[in-house]
Amino acid sequence: MTHPALVPGSVAVITGGASGIGLAAAKRFVATGIRVCIADIGAERIDKALREIAEVKGAGVEQVAGLETDVSKPEDLARLHQFVRNRWGRVDVLMNNAGIQPGSSIFDQQGTWDRVLAVNLGGAVLGTREFVPAMLAAGRPGVVINTGSKQGITTPPGDPAYNVSKAGLKVFTEALQHELRNTPGCQISAHLLIPGFVFTELTAHGRSEKPPAAWTPGQTVDFMLERLNAGDFYILCPDNDVPRALDERRILWAATDLVENRPPLSRWHPDYAPAFAQFAQIAPSGPIT
C-alpha cells in the first residue's frame, strides 16, 4: 500500500532539504517520480544538494528545485509557496524538517532559546499554516510530515531548548492530525517522524565517519516511507543501538513520572535509576539500561 500523496507527479516541499534526512527524503521522492523543492539556508548548500538529487536515476532537471528559505520568517515561507506554485501549480507533500541544535542550558543567552524555538517549532507551525490551507482547498490527497525527536518525548537533561522545541512540535502535530481527520472531505494526513540516532550534520559533532550505533539518513527515510504507507502517525525509528522495545520502556517510564508522582526526569535521578534499570530489563539476552 502506498500513501495516496506519495505517487508520481505529486509535488513535495522539504525544509531543511539540503542535507541529512531532508536530502535523503528528496532523493527517495524524486526516485519515485515526485517533484521536489528543497528549502534551506545557504545558496551553495542548496546547489550542491540539487546536483546530488539530479544524479538520482530517472530524475530530470524539471523535477527538482530549491530556494533559500529561513523557516522562522513568514515572508520567506510565503515566497517559497509562491515559487512552488508558479513552477508546479500545487503542493501535495509538506515535510517540515528544518531544525537546529546548537546546544543550550536553562540560563543560556536568550538568543539561543529564541532561535531554536523559532526554527524547530515555529518553522513547522508557520510552514503548516502557509501551505496546508491551499492543500485543503485543492481537495487532493496530501501529507504533512513533521520531523520531531525522541528528546521531545523523554526530554533527557542537557539541552532544554531543543527538548522544548521538539516537545512542542509533538503536541502541534497531534493537534494538526486531529484537526485534519475531523475536517469533512479532507484527504490530508499529518505524521510525526521520530528519528533515532542518525548520522547527519546536526549529530556529526566533528566526526567524518558514521558511528556504528547510528543509522544513515537513507535508512531513516526508508523506514519513514514504510510506516507512512502503513498509516502510522508516530513513526518511531530504531537505530543500530536502541531497539523499539527499549524506546517504548523509556517513553512509558517518562509518562509514569507524572502518574507515580516521581521527581521529573527520574530516569536520571540516583534514587530511581535502579528501578528504571529493572523496568528496562526486557531483552532475552540480558539487561538493557
C-alpha positions as CSV (number, residue, x, y, z in Angstrom):
1,M,0.0,0.0,0.0
2,T,1.3,3.4,-0.9
3,H,0.2,6.7,0.7
4,P,-2.0,8.4,-1.9
5,A,0.0,11.6,-1.9
6,L,3.4,9.8,-2.4
7,V,2.8,9.0,-6.1
8,P,4.5,10.0,-9.3
9,G,3.5,13.5,-10.3
10,S,2.9,14.8,-6.8
11,V,4.8,17.9,-5.6
12,A,6.8,17.9,-2.3
13,V,8.3,20.7,-0.3
14,I,11.1,19.8,2.1
15,T,12.5,22.3,4.5
16,G,16.0,21.6,5.8
17,G,16.3,19.7,2.5
18,A,20.0,20.4,1.7
19,S,21.4,17.7,4.0
20,G,20.6,14.8,6.3
21,I,17.2,13.4,6.5
22,G,15.7,16.1,4.3
23,L,18.1,15.4,1.4
24,A,17.6,11.7,1.8
25,A,13.9,12.2,1.6
26,A,14.3,14.4,-1.5
27,K,16.2,11.6,-3.2
28,R,13.7,9.0,-2.4
29,F,10.8,11.1,-3.5
30,V,12.5,12.0,-6.8
31,A,13.3,8.3,-7.4
32,T,9.5,7.6,-7.3
33,G,8.6,10.4,-9.7
34,I,7.7,13.0,-7.2
35,R,8.7,16.6,-8.0
36,V,10.7,18.2,-5.1
37,C,11.6,21.6,-4.0
38,I,14.1,21.8,-1.2
39,A,14.3,24.8,1.1
40,D,17.3,25.5,3.3
41,I,19.8,28.2,4.3
42,G,22.8,28.8,2.1
43,A,22.7,29.0,-1.7
44,E,25.9,26.9,-2.1
45,R,24.5,24.1,0.1
46,I,21.3,24.1,-1.9
47,D,23.1,24.0,-5.2
48,K,25.2,21.1,-4.0
49,A,22.2,19.2,-2.8
50,L,20.3,19.8,-6.1
51,R,23.3,18.3,-8.0
52,E,23.1,15.2,-5.8
53,I,19.4,14.9,-6.2
54,A,19.7,15.3,-10.0
55,E,22.0,12.3,-10.0
56,V,19.2,10.0,-8.9
57,K,18.3,7.6,-11.6
58,G,15.4,8.9,-13.7
59,A,15.5,12.4,-12.2
60,G,15.1,15.3,-14.6
61,V,16.0,19.0,-14.3
62,E,12.4,19.8,-14.4
63,Q,11.7,17.6,-11.4
64,V,13.8,19.4,-8.8
65,A,14.1,22.9,-7.5
66,G,15.5,24.8,-4.5
67,L,15.1,28.1,-2.8
68,E,17.0,29.7,0.1
69,T,14.5,30.0,2.9
70,D,14.5,30.9,6.6
71,V,11.6,28.9,8.0
72,S,11.3,31.3,11.0
73,K,10.2,34.1,8.7
74,P,6.6,34.0,7.4
75,E,7.6,36.1,4.4
76,D,10.2,33.6,3.4
77,L,7.7,30.7,3.6
78,A,5.2,32.7,1.6
79,R,7.8,33.3,-1.1
80,L,8.6,29.6,-1.1
81,H,5.0,28.7,-1.5
82,Q,4.6,31.1,-4.4
83,F,7.8,29.8,-6.0
84,V,6.5,26.2,-6.0
85,R,3.0,27.2,-7.2
86,N,4.5,29.2,-10.0
87,R,6.6,26.2,-11.0
88,W,4.3,23.2,-10.5
89,G,0.9,24.7,-9.5
90,R,0.4,23.0,-6.2
91,V,1.9,21.2,-3.2
92,D,0.9,17.7,-2.1
93,V,3.6,16.8,0.4
94,L,4.9,19.1,3.1
95,M,7.9,17.9,5.1
96,N,8.7,20.4,7.9
97,N,12.1,19.1,8.6
98,A,14.3,22.1,9.2
99,G,16.0,22.0,12.6
100,I,19.0,23.3,14.6
101,Q,20.7,22.1,17.7
102,P,23.4,24.5,18.9
103,G,23.2,23.2,22.4
104,S,21.6,25.1,25.3
105,S,21.2,25.5,29.0
106,I,18.3,26.8,31.1
107,F,20.1,30.1,31.6
108,D,21.7,30.3,28.2
109,Q,21.6,33.6,26.3
110,Q,18.1,34.5,25.2
111,G,19.1,34.5,21.5
112,T,19.8,30.7,21.7
113,W,16.4,30.0,23.0
114,D,14.7,32.3,20.6
115,R,16.4,30.8,17.5
116,V,15.9,27.2,18.5
117,L,12.2,27.7,19.2
118,A,11.7,29.9,16.1
119,V,13.3,27.3,13.7
120,N,12.4,23.9,15.2
121,L,8.9,24.7,16.4
122,G,8.0,28.0,14.8
123,G,9.2,26.8,11.4
124,A,6.8,23.9,11.4
125,V,3.9,25.9,12.7
126,L,4.4,28.7,10.1
127,G,5.0,26.2,7.3
128,T,1.8,24.3,8.1
129,R,-0.2,27.5,8.3
130,E,1.3,28.7,5.0
131,F,0.9,25.5,2.9
132,V,-1.9,23.4,4.3
133,P,-4.9,25.7,3.7
134,A,-4.2,25.6,0.0
135,M,-3.7,21.9,0.1
136,L,-7.1,21.6,1.8
137,A,-8.7,23.8,-0.8
138,A,-7.3,21.7,-3.6
139,G,-9.2,18.7,-2.3
140,R,-6.4,16.3,-3.2
141,P,-4.6,13.6,-1.2
142,G,-1.8,15.2,0.8
143,V,0.6,14.5,3.6
144,V,2.4,16.6,6.2
145,I,5.5,15.1,7.9
146,N,7.0,16.9,10.8
147,T,10.4,15.8,12.0
148,G,10.4,15.5,15.7
149,S,12.8,13.9,18.1
150,K,12.8,11.3,20.9
151,Q,14.2,14.2,23.0
152,G,10.8,15.8,22.7
153,I,9.2,12.8,24.4
154,T,11.6,11.6,27.1
155,T,13.3,15.0,27.4
156,P,16.7,13.9,28.7
157,P,18.7,16.5,30.6
158,G,21.3,18.6,28.8
159,D,19.6,20.5,26.0
160,P,16.4,22.1,27.3
161,A,15.8,24.5,24.4
162,Y,15.9,21.7,21.8
163,N,13.7,19.4,24.0
164,V,11.1,22.1,24.5
165,S,11.0,22.8,20.7
166,K,10.5,19.2,19.9
167,A,8.0,18.5,22.7
168,G,6.0,21.5,21.3
169,L,6.3,20.0,17.8
170,K,4.9,16.7,19.0
171,V,1.9,18.5,20.6
172,F,1.3,20.6,17.5
173,T,1.4,17.7,15.1
174,E,-1.0,15.7,17.2
175,A,-3.4,18.7,17.2
176,L,-2.9,19.1,13.4
177,Q,-3.8,15.4,12.7
178,H,-6.9,15.7,15.0
179,E,-8.0,18.8,13.0
180,L,-7.4,17.2,9.7
181,R,-9.2,14.0,10.5
182,N,-12.2,16.0,11.7
183,T,-12.4,18.2,8.6
184,P,-15.1,17.0,6.2
185,G,-13.7,15.8,2.9
186,C,-10.1,16.2,4.0
187,Q,-7.7,13.8,2.3
188,I,-4.6,15.1,4.1
189,S,-2.9,13.3,6.9
190,A,-0.2,14.5,9.3
191,H,2.6,12.4,10.8
192,L,5.3,12.8,13.4
193,L,8.7,11.4,12.3
194,I,10.7,10.5,15.4
195,P,14.2,9.6,14.3
196,G,16.7,7.5,16.3
197,F,20.4,8.2,16.3
198,V,21.0,9.4,12.7
199,F,24.4,10.5,11.4
200,T,23.8,14.0,9.9
201,E,25.4,17.4,10.0
202,L,23.3,18.0,13.2
203,T,24.8,15.0,15.0
204,A,28.3,14.7,13.5
205,H,30.0,16.9,16.1
206,G,33.2,16.9,14.1
207,R,33.1,13.2,13.1
208,S,33.6,12.3,9.5
209,E,32.6,8.7,9.7
210,K,29.2,7.3,10.8
211,P,29.3,5.8,14.3
212,P,28.3,2.1,14.4
213,A,25.3,2.9,16.6
214,A,23.8,5.4,14.1
215,W,21.5,4.9,11.1
216,T,22.1,6.7,7.9
217,P,19.6,9.3,6.7
218,G,18.6,6.9,3.9
219,Q,17.8,4.2,6.4
220,T,15.6,6.6,8.3
221,V,13.7,7.8,5.3
222,D,13.2,4.2,4.1
223,F,11.7,3.4,7.5
224,M,9.6,6.6,7.4
225,L,8.1,5.6,4.0
226,E,7.4,2.1,5.1
227,R,5.5,3.4,8.2
228,L,3.7,6.2,6.2
229,N,2.4,3.6,3.8
230,A,1.2,1.5,6.8
231,G,-0.6,4.6,8.1
232,D,1.4,5.2,11.3
233,F,1.1,8.6,12.9
234,Y,4.0,8.1,15.3
235,I,6.9,7.0,13.2
236,L,9.2,5.9,16.0
237,C,12.5,4.9,14.4
238,P,15.0,2.5,15.9
239,D,18.7,2.6,15.2
240,N,21.7,0.3,15.5
241,D,21.9,0.8,19.2
242,V,18.4,1.2,20.6
243,P,15.6,-1.2,19.6
244,R,12.0,-0.1,19.6
245,A,11.3,-2.2,22.8
246,L,13.8,0.0,24.8
247,D,12.3,3.2,23.3
248,E,8.9,2.0,24.5
249,R,10.1,1.4,28.0
250,R,11.8,4.8,28.2
251,I,8.7,6.5,26.9
252,L,6.5,4.6,29.4
253,W,8.8,5.4,32.3
254,A,8.8,9.1,31.4
255,A,5.0,9.2,31.3
256,T,4.6,7.5,34.6
257,D,6.8,10.1,36.4
258,L,3.6,12.1,36.4
259,V,1.3,9.2,37.3
260,E,3.5,7.9,40.1
261,N,4.4,11.4,41.3
262,R,8.1,10.7,41.0
263,P,10.6,13.6,40.6
264,P,10.8,14.9,37.0
265,L,13.4,13.1,34.8
266,S,13.6,10.3,37.4
267,R,15.3,8.1,35.0
268,W,18.4,10.1,35.7
269,H,17.7,10.5,39.5
270,P,20.1,8.4,41.6
271,D,17.2,7.2,43.8
272,Y,15.2,5.9,40.9
273,A,17.9,4.8,38.4
274,P,18.0,1.2,39.8
275,A,14.2,0.9,39.4
276,F,14.4,2.1,35.8
277,A,17.2,-0.3,35.1
278,Q,14.9,-3.2,36.3
279,F,11.9,-1.8,34.4
280,A,14.0,-1.8,31.2
281,Q,15.1,-5.4,31.5
282,I,13.2,-6.6,28.5
283,A,15.7,-8.3,26.2
284,P,16.2,-12.1,26.4
285,S,19.9,-11.6,26.0
286,G,20.2,-9.6,29.2
287,P,19.5,-6.2,30.8
288,I,19.0,-3.0,28.8
289,T,19.7,0.3,30.6
